[in-house]
Amino acid sequence: MIRRTAVLITGLLSVGQLVGCASAPQRGTGQQPAAGQATGQPYLSQGGKRYISGPYGNARDISAVIDTIEHRSTPQQVSVRGVNLTDVPAYSFISVYRYRFPRACGGQRFQLFKGDGIEILEYDDTRTGAAPVKIRDYVQGPGPFVGPGLWGPYDSTSNAPTILVSGTARQGGMGLMKGTYAIGWLTTLSTAQQVALGKDYQRAVRLAARCSG
């Protein structure tokens, strides 16, 4: 279960002030920092999605891994309350798939959460210590800015809380809308932790994608 600390952040806050990574480049993609950095926004914008760094993990690899898990495992229906999902009705249920990939494709363990408008790929990172760190990549989620790859809204780990961050509407490309809007719950991992766990996840999905099809 991923523990979260709910801290409401009002107005426009710099993620640099929160986790020291407002100016983190888009590592792992070979791309230049997105427009959000240049305008002082606490996120990077890519394809209409929001990231505070990355994204780590190729969207095609992530999709292939999800398809493989769905076809090779049997889902269980569990309470949303039991898996602790943010901004999802606690009384609802969600399908959970569990699958360990063959050793030839990394041998890593993944969980897939699927429900109404929700799709989360969870990776058990066992290289960080004795206890695995669970990394959740919200591929689809409660907000419009969620997308595949770390570190976007709602992406989280079992070893760090998340905080709610908002953006300024005009600067965020929200047309004539005034005031602020919710970007979503963002990780409080340090820049170094984002890089390390992001690269682990990226490597894991790349290897697992070899077993797709």
Secondary structure, 3 states (H helix, E strand, C coil): CCCCCCCEEEEECCHHHHHCCCCCCCCCCCCCCCHHHHCCCCCEEECCEEECCCCECCHHHHHHHHHHHHHHCCCEEEEHHHHCCCCCCCCCEEEEEEEECCHHHCCCEEEEEEECCEEEEEEEECCCCCCCEEEEEEEECCCCCCCCCECCCCCEECCECEEEEEEECCCCCCCCCCCEEEEEEEECCCHHHHHHHHHHHHHHHHHHHHHCC
